[in-house]
């Protein structure tokens, strides 16, 4: 317990120091540089947060693997959420941390509404992250039984993805969601509405 307090205190001090250095470097930066090159000090100061987030991610993975030795259901690792929140605060474009956080909130805390809110924040910071759109589609279908809201996310995930394997997986997800929509409209006796097609 004492080691954790020391670790958290050291992280807080490091974060504060990095913030001071980053703010000082931003204030010292010239208003209108004549060249396209930015000072290496300014670039270094701007990258401190990302580097620190990556270091915390390494620590989170180490902690995660230690947790799996005790409990193979990693989504129940609720203590990891604090670290994930810190990582995403430092680097709002850290997609993997958001994904893990969504699963922990949905499966560990059994709170799909909080998971969806966390996912909305992730998508606001990373609107073209196909992984987050795919996760949004899955959460909306599995947890909320809402294929209407899930389909646009599945289509965006497919359109933003450039890997063939994940595109094929995305197509299967799109077909599944369209099938759920057809079943729902047939049960309700409505004429099926064809959702928009994929761009690719």
FENHUWO-V912731 format. One record per pair of residues at least 12 apart in sequence whose C-alpha atoms are under 10 Angstrom apart, sorted by the first residue. I is the first residue (numbers start at 0). J is the second residue. D is the distance in whole Angstrom. If there is no record, write none. Layout:
i=[I:I]
j=[J:J]
d=[D:D]
This chain:
i=[7:10:10:10:13:14:14:14:14:17:17:17:17:17:17:18:18:18:18:19:20:20:20:20:20:20:21:21:21:21:21:21:21:21:21:22:22:22:23:23:24:24:24:24:24:24:24:25:25:25:25:25:26:27:27:28:28:46:47:47:48:48:48:48:49:49:49:49:49:49:49:49:50:50:51:51:51:51:52:52:52:52:52:52:52:52:52:52:52:53:53:53:53:54:55:55:55:55:55:56:56:56:56:56:56:56:56:58:59:59:59:59:59:59:60:62:62:62:63:63:63:66:66:72:72:73:73:73:73:73:74:74:74:74:74:74:74:74:74:74:74:75:75:75:75:75:75:75:75:76:76:76:76:76:76:77:77:77:77:77:77:78:79:79:79:80:80:80:80:80:80:80:81:82:82:83:83:83:83:83:83:84:84:84:84:87:87:87:90:91:91:91:91:91:91:92:92:92:92:92:92:92:93:93:93:94:94:94:94:94:94:94:94:95:95:96:97:97:97:97:97:97:97:98:98:98:98:98:98:98:98:100:100:100:100:101:101:101:101:101:101:101:101:101:101:101:102:102:102:102:104:104:105:105:109:110:111:111:111:111:111:112:112:112:114:114:115:115:115:115:115:115:118:118:118:118:118:119:119:119:122:126:126:127:127:127:127:127:128:128:128:128:129:129:129:129:129:129:129:129:129:129:129:129:129:130:130:130:130:130:130:130:130:131:131:131:131:132:132:132:132:132:132:132:132:132:132:133:133:133:133:133:133:133:133:133:133:133:133:133:133:133:134:134:134:134:135:135:135:135:135:135:135:136:136:136:136:136:136:136:136:136:136:136:136:137:137:137:137:137:137:139:140:140:140:144:145:145:145:146:146:146:146:146:146:146:146:147:147:147:147:147:148:149:149:149:149:150:150:150:150:150:150:150:150:150:151:151:151:151:151:152:153:153:153:153:153:153:153:153:154:154:154:154:154:154:154:154:154:155:155:155:156:156:156:156:157:157:157:157:157:157:157:158:158:158:166:170:173:173:177:177:177:180:180:180:181]
j=[82:51:55:85:51:47:48:51:89:44:45:46:47:48:51:44:45:47:48:44:40:41:43:44:45:47:40:41:42:43:44:45:46:47:48:41:44:45:41:44:38:40:41:42:43:44:45:40:41:42:44:45:41:40:41:40:41:90:89:90:86:88:89:90:86:87:88:89:90:91:92:93:89:90:85:86:89:90:82:83:85:86:87:88:89:90:91:93:96:86:89:90:93:86:82:83:85:86:89:82:83:85:86:87:93:95:96:82:79:80:82:83:86:96:79:76:78:79:76:78:79:78:79:106:107:99:102:103:106:107:99:100:101:102:103:104:105:106:107:108:109:102:103:104:105:106:107:108:109:100:103:104:106:107:108:100:103:104:106:107:108:103:99:100:103:96:97:99:100:101:103:104:100:96:100:95:96:97:98:99:100:96:97:100:117:100:121:124:124:120:121:122:123:124:125:121:122:123:124:125:126:128:121:124:125:121:122:124:125:128:129:130:131:130:131:121:114:117:118:120:121:122:131:114:117:118:121:130:131:134:135:114:117:118:121:113:114:115:116:117:118:121:131:134:135:138:114:118:134:138:116:117:138:142:142:142:138:139:141:142:143:138:142:143:135:138:134:135:138:139:142:143:131:132:134:135:138:131:132:135:135:155:159:155:156:158:159:160:155:156:159:160:152:153:154:155:156:157:158:159:160:161:165:166:169:152:153:155:156:157:159:160:165:152:153:155:156:149:150:151:152:153:154:155:156:157:159:149:150:151:152:153:154:155:156:157:160:165:168:169:172:173:149:152:153:156:148:149:150:151:152:153:156:148:149:150:151:152:153:154:155:156:172:173:176:149:150:152:153:172:176:152:175:176:179:179:176:179:180:173:175:176:177:178:179:180:183:176:177:179:180:194:176:172:173:176:177:172:173:174:175:176:177:180:194:195:173:194:195:196:197:173:169:170:171:172:173:174:176:197:169:170:172:173:194:195:196:197:198:169:197:198:169:170:172:173:169:170:172:173:197:198:199:197:198:199:199:197:196:197:192:193:194:192:193:194:193]
d=[10:9:9:10:9:9:8:8:9:7:9:10:6:7:9:9:9:9:8:9:10:9:10:6:9:9:9:8:9:8:5:6:9:8:9:9:8:9:9:9:9:7:5:9:9:6:8:9:6:9:8:8:9:10:8:9:7:10:9:10:9:9:5:6:9:10:10:6:5:9:9:9:9:9:10:8:8:9:10:9:8:5:8:9:6:6:10:8:10:8:9:9:9:9:7:8:8:7:10:8:8:10:7:10:9:9:8:9:7:10:7:8:9:9:10:10:10:8:8:10:8:10:10:9:9:9:9:8:9:8:8:9:9:6:5:8:8:6:5:9:10:9:6:9:10:7:4:7:9:10:7:10:10:7:9:9:7:8:10:6:7:10:9:8:8:9:10:9:6:9:7:8:9:9:10:9:6:7:10:8:6:8:8:8:10:10:9:10:10:9:7:10:9:6:8:8:9:10:6:6:10:9:9:9:9:7:9:9:8:7:10:8:7:9:9:9:10:8:7:9:6:9:8:10:9:8:9:8:7:8:10:8:8:9:10:8:5:7:9:6:6:9:10:9:9:9:7:10:9:9:10:8:8:8:10:10:8:9:10:7:8:10:9:9:10:9:10:7:8:8:10:10:7:9:8:7:9:9:10:8:9:9:10:8:8:9:6:9:9:7:7:8:9:9:9:7:4:7:8:5:6:9:10:10:10:10:10:10:7:9:9:8:9:9:10:10:8:9:10:9:5:6:8:6:5:9:9:9:10:10:6:5:9:8:5:8:10:10:10:7:8:10:9:8:9:9:9:7:10:10:6:8:9:8:4:6:8:5:5:9:10:9:8:9:9:7:10:9:8:8:9:9:10:8:9:9:9:9:9:10:9:6:8:9:7:6:9:8:9:9:7:9:10:10:9:7:10:9:7:10:10:6:8:9:8:9:9:9:8:10:10:9:7:8:10:7:6:10:8:10:8:8:9:7:10:8:8:6:8:10:8:9:7:10:10:10:5:7:9:9:8:9:8:7:7:7:10:9:10:9:10:8:8:9:9:9:9]
